[in-house]
Amino acid sequence: MFLKHLSIKFILIVLTGFTTMAQSEITIKNDAEKEIIAVSDNAKPAAVILKSYLDKAFSSPFLIESERGNSEITSKIILEISNKEDQKLANNFTIKTDETNIYLIAPNEKYLRYAVYTLLEIWGFRKFTSKVDYIPKLDQVSFPKNTDKINKPSFEYRALFYPDAYDEAFRDWHKLDWHLDDFGIWGHSFDKLLPAKDYYKTDPKLFALYEGKRRPESLCMTNDTVTSIIIKRIGEIIAKTPDPKFYSVSQNDDAIYCECSECKLLNEKHGGPQGSLYYFLNKIAIHFPKANFSTLAYLQTYQPPTNLKIAPNIYPLFCPIDLNRGKSIANESNSKNVIKTLQNWNAATSHLYLWDYTVQFSNYLSPFPNLHTFADNLKLFEQNNVKGLFVQGYADVPGDFSELRQYLLSKLLWDTEIDIQSTTADFLRGFYGAAAPSIQKYLSLLTANQQAGNQYLDIYSGPIQSRNTFLSPEAMTQYDQLINEASLAVTKDNLITPRITKLRLALEYVYFEQSKFYGKDKHGMFTINEKGLKEVNKGLNERVRVFSESCKENGIYELSEGGLSPDQYYKEWIEITKNTTNHLGENIAVNFITAPAEDFSAKGSYALVDGVRGYKDFNSNWTGWYGTNPEIELITQNLEFCRMRINFLDDQRHWIFIPEKITVYGFRNQKWELITVNSFGNLTASESIIIKNWELTDKNFSMFTKIKLVIQNQQELPFWRQRKFKKPMVMLDEIELYKK
C-alpha cells in the first residue's frame, strides 16, 4: 500500500543531512545506468530487496550484477558479506563510500538486509506498519563521498511484542528479533518443564513448601528429583529444537517460593528467594554448557542473589513491573531503587536483559500517555549495561496508538539517540497525512494533562482512576474536538479515515467505562424518567454496539489482556443496563465508622446508596476494605422499610472474598440494639467473579433512626490464595432498602 500524500519537499528535508556541494556527493540518476552489485550469492537476496524498492521509486529499473566491472564513471551500490573470521558474529553493519560507489558490508545475510533498509530510510523510504509503506518518487538519490560508518545497535537483542512484530517483513525492516523463534521455551516455564497436573498428587515434595503447605504453583529448588526431571526435559527440548538462542527456565507467574529447610538456608545465605533459584539454575546451566538459559527476575526474585556467582550461560531477564509509567524512571523519585537494582544486577552478571512494560494491560483502548518516557527509559537501560530488551505491548491486539508505539520503540531499540520528536512527526505525517497536526495536538494535550495532574500511570489502572486528571470530562471534550478536526482533515481520504476512526474508539471506551461509574449522575449512563425509574440514555446501547463492531473490524479481539471480547463487552453492557434498582434508601446519609481502602472509595459513602449496583469490575462502583472490618452507619430516620439487601463481590483472583459474618444493629432511645447476626459459612475456591447478595427482613426497621452494619472480613486468606504481604478484602455495593 503506497501513500501519496507526502510531498517531495518532505523527501528533500529527509535528505538534507546528507546533502552537501554536488561535487562531494555520489549521485545515482534516473536516466543513467543503475547497478546493484551482489559480490557473492549470499548477498543476492538483499540485492533483490534493494532493487524491488528502488524500482518502485525510479521510472527505470536497477540491474543486479555479480561483478563490479571496470567503469569508474557509473556509481554502483555494492553489497558484500564479509568473509573475515573475526566479523562473522559481529552485531553491526557498515555503510561506506569512496569517490564513486556506495558499499553495504555486513557479517551475515540478516545484517546485510538491515543495511539495505537503513540506506532506503536515508533516501526517504518508510515502513510505518506491516501494511503501510511509503515509496518516494525519485529522479535521483545522493550520498556523501568518502564516508565510513559502522551501524551498531544500542542493544544486542531487541524483541517487541506488538501486532506488527508478528510480521517478518516489519521485523526485518526495523531490525527486530522475535522471541517466539529465539526461545526454545519462553516465559514462565516451571509448569511446562514439570507440570503440576502430572506430578503434584503423586509426589508433592517436588513442589514448594510455602506457609507450611506444599503448593503446586512453584517447585522445590533443592530437590534432586526436580533437577533430574527438568534436566531430562530440557535435554529433550534441545534435541528437538537445537537452534534457538535461549531456553527459559523461570518461575511461574506467582509469588510462591519454597521455604523448606534446605531452600530456606540458601535464601538466607544469598539474599532472598533468588538464592535457591540461582543455586538450582546453576546446576542446569552447568549440565548444558553450550546452551543459554534465560530466567525472569520477577516478583520475589527481582533482586540479584548475593554471594553467589551466576553461571555465564544464564541470562537474567529483569522485570521492573511496579513503576509509574507517566514519568521516566530517572525523573520519578519513587523509582530510584530501580536504578540501584540495575546496578546490582550489573555486578552479578554480564548478560543482563530487561522486560519492559509499555501499555495498560487492563484496558487496551484507554489512553495511556507514556510515549514521552520511551526514549529516556531506553537510554537509561543502555547506560546501565542492559544488553537485550523484550518490550511488551498489546501482543497481537491493535490497541490505542499501537502503530505509533511499535514504530517509536522499534527505532529506539536500534538507536536510543534518535530524535524522538522528529521521528514522531515523521510517522504522524506518513500515517495520518493531513490529520497529523490535529493528532499531534491530541497527543501533546494528553501528555500535558497527565503531567499537570501528576497522575500515577499504572499498567493495571484505567479510565475511572484517571477521571479527575487527564481523562476528566472536560479533557475528554477537548480530545473529542481534536479527533473531529482530524476527521474533517481527511474526509475524502478513504485510506486514512479508518485510522482516525480507530483513535476515536479510545474516547468511546473511556466514556462508556466512566458512564458506568457515574451511574444516574452527570456523565452517567442512566437518566431518571417521568416515573422516577432509571433508564439508559437514549441511543447509548446502540453506540456501544457500534463500538463493539468497530473493534472487531479493526482486529481488536479483546479489550484487555485475557479480557472481554467486543461481543462480550456489549453483552455485559446490556446486562448492566438491566441490573438496575430503585429503592427507598437511595441518597440517604451514610457514615463510614471504619474507613475503606483509599483506592476503593472513589465516591465515598454515597457509592453505597447511589442507586447503581456494582457489576463484575471491582474498579467500578465497589467500595472495599483491605484487611479491616467495615462498620457503616445508615441514617434511616425511621424510614419505613422492612427488607435490606447488601451485595458482595467474590473475586478471589484479586483477593476479594465474601465476609465471614455480618451483625446488624438498630439505634433508638439513645442506645444500640442487636437486630441479627448472620454467618456466611466456609469459603470455597472459585475462579469465577460472582456477585452474592445477602438479605434481611425485619418489620421493625422503621423503629430505628440509624442502622449499623458490622461486617467481619475474613480473618486470613484461604490456603489456596495465601500469599505473603497480602490480606483479604471485602467489597460491597448498594445497600438497598425496600418496603417488601
Steps between C-alpha positions, in 0.01 A plus 500: 500500500659829390429839652482794263452783742866563593658775292832515319581782741482244781747273319739793456479567873585136570802522272628831637735330742674324211510784251809715449651656192433294187866404449516346849215259433446175319187542291299225334262642241185361348618534139839336559600135517431384855668191641484306824796267540453183708859395567397144592195275468404553864485876436245460219184477718580839653575637153159382380332681792689821424413479131131434572467823696716719275317379189174628651657841564676545163340483158777275363621183672824418677709207382650238729849387402746266663816679383603858559617567145764751399294815463591774744249739346176333610445481873395163638348368822718208605369242749750276671497244779833516675701179507729620775501242777489755780188667356272202439321549830521877505185681606534783248525599136689766307386753242793674336592680179803585295513749212260295289313220673283428803592187698275303733705247698366263765608182680196300390189510286275639772721798572547563130123535475517741793754704304266506199207626708718764663612631160139507382395700806779750433346545156152561641339156486290397799324196641252652743315174564496152353245624244592865452820588311608831357682484166624840378502580130864589424703641214826442682653399833819631656748400765810679633833382358779344706295411806527194724241433768461187710136456601475321834184453708451638848398150614620164380150350529186694404161329527174690472161352587259710294268406212734568210790320665321181392580602142845387388544781245421764764747340743765484234463864396512618861780260599299314761552157649207266562478321829264233369780384268793572728385314811464122514290558813355844569396692810364343819604139452508297824157359427606413144812318617344326799119520472311500827215308336736208441703497823333689785260233625750215484812683620417831675855533638611609154309820558552806717442484873336838555343622821514144632329332201622345176377718217476410129573857387878460537776243544744399770837631383708255703317179415733283292209332325377840380844569355513159330154532346568849366845407364340209316220719365737775386718239331198382303410855401854584388519178298172585329570873450879557509503837320341748747729751670342451842299263716298654781512333840282735704264509793128488431302824500454496877670618818526155660846355571635210701570540872613149583802486730752456214352776281458729800868462588603601146256791498638634825855461374447661159263787561150356454303250290731576208774317693352151466382581145850579370647208694259282301555684170876468527464121508290510183741739327806293588333188362441675163806727460433572130141613555390843623232520768283798578314543826256764619619730779144558608303558820680307775812449280517865391833561675826325405637233731780600735819303554410264216665495159254465212604258226620682185230343280215634715327817378287663773199682356435786742128588528433842663122472496404743778585839351322828438482489121407869486856605577834380378681295761772760546241770571286301744629525855325179602679309225857564617515149639462367144828664400668358809366154419630531143843584638485201733412273211794636302728391780345153491491427126635620166187374322226721638181513293188697589125455456331837454125558533370776275120484492205474737420130509167542675367738231649469153289787365531748784739790421832438673726805453846354554658553157715780639675253734617252237822673392616591851433152636676316220801733530507422871496127430784534251705712741457230764631225273174330416593281203160396373137605527164334473248782468149384577209677339157391384624171352289448185220737607520842328433709809501877531775659286653154451642607163688800639615316811652209312666734249668718763610207712646322196709803416616546861594135542751539220617851591406668826644830373241563229315831510173371643304815412601505134448123476150541644423786261630292208267214592196722554547668161541165328223309676237767567570736209308827518365400842851493649491852658178419688632161612820664624294751700296213645813312609658813644184591692468148643855517629467856630180413688654188647805690619295792634288258704808306607296186435676175591482282191458138599495219244198357683302820548232651278266783398323523836820563695592778255157667492621805696824558309585432136172314430269752667175580316642843411817345357296241310306780331828656382626167366172442319531838328852417382394162363214676322754740346710204391198332340405813309856536368484160328130475413574404140791267579366147521836362615549729798143550621483149658818577694335804657191292573718254688641781717146605591437153644719595795283801582185293463636234733589757767155654476327163541715394795457830680128510431464173693676666791294821495178301475196729533710811562647742249702317232330175601333234286158537663234767506192510722176481303163655582412200716811548710666189358849467353538447130799502270574823316337505161717349228773385739440127455526538125817705541658218700393247238661707224815526713507122534465450125768759425740327739455175311549674165833632630617159622455585867381161619543567873488823701758404761758231557297179506187712540162550337448479126308787338190279482534409868547866587174590327319206663627604843395860434145386428502291819608807698217706350254238624661461842347820634323571825271765639485480877397711797851549633641682199692813601453456878791610718762232567793521741814290479602408855781293348651677199531294182825455308599822326517338157146363533299786643459715190149630566529492875203381703261615228612204286311261727164670444535665158247266343755336268616146567859397446556230243800271440774766483620580851627839377150623428246581775639259761623620838769286661663439837845344485582296808253696714138452606242739354279682747234713337218718632186561296308809610154360431296746716219247561470434128221253433665191356508136602756341265870570462721359224879531489709391200848351547767429239686167487808542277758270653766564237522852641475389865137613531279267703156495656517582873492257790194653661284811527347653812215751476406748772218754529520828693209630708453654840866603498635147485588229250295182487611178336275405209678195360828317453553301182794276404581434136653154535826364367667632189535282194765551232371666184655646186178678405396853593175471692266758652335365813220680677388474859152594611335567835129551558387665822169684548656711780760682284287814497524527879866599474661834412825333402607155382855380560667225301808329643647274235765248600761467227677167456757472779756348269535404137381152405791266440449494122554877480744545783790727409744695711415868545144448373181543702137414430276774367126531537312704241138608505277722299149626518334452832140477383192571713150387400149502645453136406 
